[in-house]
Amino acid sequence: QLQLVESGGGLVQPGGSLTLSCAASGFTSYAIGWFRQAPGKEREAVSCISISDDGTIYADSVEGRFTISRDNAKNTVYLHMNSLKPDDTAVYYCAARPYFCNKKNYDYWGQGTQVTVSS
């Protein structure tokens, strides 16, 4: 059983930055995805990184502003978020699926961390 724990959420002003972390043990065989869900909206796939660092994907809404990375030695995946907008406000979840990125079929989920972008 893979357990994922997100951290790093909080309140930030528009244009600011935050870095989210997703920690888990034994995730080197898993792709890690970040998803978000705002109140009244469907869950959105934000980004994903495969078991090899060159396999990354981003939603159009965050392309060029967010960067995903992983440190297998620390069992952690990071989502670096820059130029944040109020529309980025949501609960952010990390999730794991075997090996390669996909928008579906994630086996394990974290509990979520709130990101609020507001002045």
CORDA-V871632 format. One record per pair of residues at least 4 apart in sequence whose C-alpha atoms are under 8 Angstrom apart, sorted by the first residue. I is the first residue (numbers start at 1). J is the second residue. D is the distance in Angstrom with one decimal. If there is no record, write none. Layout:
BEGIN
i=I j=J d=D
i=I j=J d=D
END
This chain:
BEGIN
i=2 j=24 d=6.9
i=2 j=25 d=6.9
i=2 j=26 d=7.2
i=2 j=27 d=7.3
i=2 j=108 d=6.5
i=3 j=24 d=5.7
i=3 j=25 d=7.2
i=3 j=108 d=7.1
i=3 j=109 d=7.5
i=3 j=110 d=7.1
i=4 j=22 d=6.3
i=4 j=23 d=5.7
i=4 j=24 d=4.9
i=4 j=94 d=7.2
i=4 j=95 d=7.3
i=4 j=108 d=7.4
i=4 j=109 d=6.3
i=4 j=110 d=4.7
i=4 j=111 d=7.7
i=5 j=21 d=7.9
i=5 j=22 d=5.5
i=5 j=23 d=5.2
i=5 j=24 d=6.6
i=5 j=94 d=8.0
i=5 j=110 d=5.4
i=5 j=111 d=6.8
i=5 j=112 d=7.9
i=6 j=20 d=7.0
i=6 j=21 d=5.5
i=6 j=22 d=4.5
i=6 j=23 d=6.5
i=6 j=93 d=7.0
i=6 j=94 d=6.8
i=6 j=110 d=6.3
i=6 j=111 d=7.0
i=6 j=112 d=6.1
i=6 j=113 d=6.1
i=7 j=20 d=5.8
i=7 j=21 d=5.2
i=7 j=22 d=6.6
i=7 j=113 d=6.2
i=8 j=18 d=7.1
i=8 j=19 d=6.0
i=8 j=20 d=4.5
i=8 j=21 d=6.1
i=8 j=113 d=7.3
i=9 j=18 d=7.2
i=9 j=19 d=7.6
i=9 j=20 d=6.2
i=9 j=113 d=5.4
i=9 j=114 d=5.2
i=9 j=115 d=4.9
i=9 j=116 d=7.9
i=10 j=113 d=8.0
i=10 j=114 d=6.1
i=10 j=115 d=5.0
i=10 j=116 d=6.1
i=11 j=115 d=6.2
i=11 j=116 d=4.7
i=11 j=117 d=5.9
i=11 j=118 d=7.1
i=12 j=16 d=6.0
i=12 j=17 d=7.2
i=12 j=18 d=7.6
i=12 j=115 d=7.8
i=12 j=116 d=6.3
i=12 j=117 d=5.0
i=12 j=118 d=6.3
i=12 j=119 d=7.6
i=13 j=84 d=7.6
i=13 j=117 d=5.4
i=13 j=118 d=5.0
i=13 j=119 d=5.0
i=14 j=83 d=7.0
i=14 j=84 d=5.4
i=14 j=85 d=5.1
i=14 j=86 d=6.4
i=14 j=117 d=5.8
i=14 j=118 d=6.0
i=14 j=119 d=6.5
i=15 j=82 d=7.0
i=15 j=83 d=4.1
i=15 j=84 d=4.8
i=15 j=85 d=6.4
i=16 j=82 d=6.1
i=16 j=83 d=5.5
i=16 j=84 d=5.5
i=17 j=80 d=7.5
i=17 j=81 d=5.4
i=17 j=82 d=4.4
i=17 j=83 d=6.3
i=17 j=84 d=6.2
i=18 j=80 d=6.2
i=18 j=81 d=5.2
i=18 j=82 d=6.7
i=19 j=78 d=6.6
i=19 j=79 d=5.5
i=19 j=80 d=4.4
i=19 j=81 d=5.8
i=20 j=78 d=5.6
i=20 j=79 d=5.0
i=20 j=80 d=6.5
i=20 j=81 d=7.9
i=21 j=76 d=6.5
i=21 j=77 d=5.8
i=21 j=78 d=4.6
i=21 j=79 d=6.5
i=22 j=76 d=5.4
i=22 j=77 d=5.1
i=22 j=78 d=6.3
i=22 j=94 d=6.3
i=23 j=74 d=8.0
i=23 j=75 d=5.8
i=23 j=76 d=4.4
i=23 j=77 d=6.6
i=24 j=75 d=5.6
i=24 j=76 d=6.4
i=25 j=75 d=5.8
i=26 j=75 d=7.1
i=27 j=31 d=7.9
i=27 j=72 d=7.9
i=27 j=75 d=6.7
i=27 j=96 d=7.9
i=28 j=51 d=6.3
i=28 j=72 d=6.4
i=28 j=75 d=7.6
i=29 j=51 d=6.1
i=29 j=98 d=6.2
i=29 j=99 d=5.4
i=30 j=50 d=6.9
i=30 j=51 d=5.8
i=30 j=96 d=5.8
i=30 j=97 d=5.3
i=30 j=98 d=4.4
i=30 j=99 d=4.5
i=30 j=100 d=7.1
i=31 j=48 d=7.0
i=31 j=49 d=5.6
i=31 j=50 d=4.2
i=31 j=51 d=5.3
i=31 j=96 d=5.6
i=31 j=97 d=5.4
i=31 j=98 d=5.8
i=31 j=99 d=4.9
i=31 j=100 d=5.2
i=31 j=101 d=5.7
i=32 j=48 d=5.6
i=32 j=49 d=5.5
i=32 j=50 d=6.6
i=32 j=77 d=7.3
i=32 j=94 d=6.7
i=32 j=95 d=5.6
i=32 j=96 d=4.6
i=32 j=97 d=6.7
i=32 j=101 d=7.4
i=33 j=45 d=7.5
i=33 j=46 d=7.5
i=33 j=47 d=5.7
i=33 j=48 d=4.0
i=33 j=49 d=6.4
i=33 j=94 d=5.5
i=33 j=95 d=5.2
i=33 j=96 d=6.3
i=33 j=101 d=7.3
i=34 j=45 d=6.4
i=34 j=46 d=5.4
i=34 j=47 d=5.2
i=34 j=48 d=6.1
i=34 j=79 d=7.8
i=34 j=92 d=6.8
i=34 j=93 d=5.6
i=34 j=94 d=4.5
i=34 j=95 d=6.4
i=35 j=43 d=6.7
i=35 j=44 d=5.5
i=35 j=45 d=4.4
i=35 j=46 d=5.1
i=35 j=47 d=7.1
i=35 j=92 d=5.7
i=35 j=93 d=5.1
i=35 j=94 d=6.2
i=35 j=95 d=7.7
i=36 j=43 d=5.6
i=36 j=44 d=5.3
i=36 j=45 d=6.6
i=36 j=46 d=6.7
i=36 j=90 d=5.8
i=36 j=91 d=5.4
i=36 j=92 d=4.3
i=36 j=93 d=6.0
i=37 j=41 d=6.3
i=37 j=42 d=6.1
i=37 j=43 d=4.4
i=37 j=44 d=6.2
i=37 j=90 d=5.2
i=37 j=91 d=5.4
i=37 j=92 d=6.7
i=38 j=42 d=7.3
i=38 j=43 d=7.4
i=38 j=89 d=6.5
i=38 j=90 d=4.2
i=38 j=91 d=6.3
i=39 j=90 d=7.3
i=45 j=59 d=6.7
i=45 j=103 d=6.4
i=46 j=58 d=5.8
i=46 j=59 d=5.1
i=46 j=62 d=7.1
i=47 j=56 d=7.2
i=47 j=57 d=5.4
i=47 j=58 d=4.4
i=47 j=59 d=6.2
i=47 j=68 d=6.9
i=48 j=55 d=8.0
i=48 j=56 d=5.5
i=48 j=57 d=5.3
i=48 j=58 d=6.8
i=48 j=68 d=7.1
i=48 j=101 d=5.9
i=48 j=102 d=7.8
i=49 j=53 d=6.5
i=49 j=54 d=7.7
i=49 j=55 d=5.6
i=49 j=56 d=4.4
i=49 j=57 d=6.8
i=49 j=68 d=6.7
i=49 j=69 d=7.0
i=49 j=70 d=7.6
i=49 j=100 d=7.6
i=49 j=101 d=6.4
i=50 j=54 d=7.5
i=50 j=55 d=4.9
i=50 j=56 d=6.4
i=50 j=99 d=5.9
i=50 j=100 d=4.7
i=50 j=101 d=5.5
i=51 j=55 d=7.4
i=51 j=99 d=5.4
i=51 j=100 d=6.6
i=53 j=69 d=7.1
i=53 j=70 d=7.1
i=55 j=100 d=7.7
i=55 j=101 d=7.6
i=56 j=68 d=7.4
i=56 j=101 d=7.6
i=57 j=101 d=7.7
i=58 j=62 d=6.6
i=58 j=63 d=5.7
i=58 j=66 d=8.0
i=59 j=63 d=6.1
i=62 j=66 d=5.6
i=65 j=81 d=6.1
i=65 j=82 d=5.1
i=65 j=83 d=6.1
i=65 j=84 d=7.7
i=66 j=79 d=6.7
i=66 j=80 d=5.5
i=66 j=81 d=4.5
i=66 j=82 d=6.0
i=67 j=79 d=5.8
i=67 j=80 d=5.0
i=67 j=81 d=6.6
i=68 j=77 d=7.2
i=68 j=78 d=5.6
i=68 j=79 d=4.6
i=68 j=80 d=6.2
i=69 j=77 d=5.7
i=69 j=78 d=5.3
i=69 j=79 d=6.7
i=70 j=75 d=7.8
i=70 j=76 d=5.8
i=70 j=77 d=4.1
i=70 j=78 d=6.0
i=71 j=75 d=6.0
i=71 j=76 d=5.4
i=71 j=77 d=6.2
i=72 j=76 d=6.3
i=72 j=77 d=8.0
i=84 j=88 d=6.5
i=84 j=117 d=6.8
i=85 j=89 d=7.6
i=85 j=117 d=6.1
i=86 j=116 d=7.3
i=86 j=117 d=4.7
i=86 j=118 d=5.9
i=87 j=117 d=7.6
i=88 j=115 d=7.5
i=88 j=116 d=7.5
i=88 j=117 d=6.7
i=89 j=114 d=7.8
i=89 j=115 d=5.4
i=89 j=116 d=4.6
i=89 j=117 d=5.4
i=90 j=114 d=6.1
i=90 j=115 d=5.5
i=90 j=116 d=6.6
i=91 j=112 d=5.9
i=91 j=113 d=5.4
i=91 j=114 d=4.4
i=91 j=115 d=6.0
i=92 j=112 d=5.3
i=92 j=113 d=5.3
i=92 j=114 d=6.2
i=92 j=115 d=7.0
i=93 j=109 d=7.0
i=93 j=110 d=5.8
i=93 j=111 d=6.7
i=93 j=112 d=4.4
i=93 j=113 d=6.6
i=94 j=109 d=6.0
i=94 j=110 d=5.6
i=94 j=112 d=7.2
i=95 j=106 d=6.1
i=95 j=107 d=7.3
i=95 j=108 d=5.4
i=95 j=109 d=4.3
i=95 j=110 d=6.3
i=96 j=106 d=5.4
i=96 j=107 d=5.9
i=96 j=108 d=5.2
i=96 j=109 d=6.6
i=97 j=101 d=7.5
i=97 j=105 d=6.7
i=97 j=106 d=4.5
i=97 j=107 d=5.5
i=97 j=108 d=7.1
END
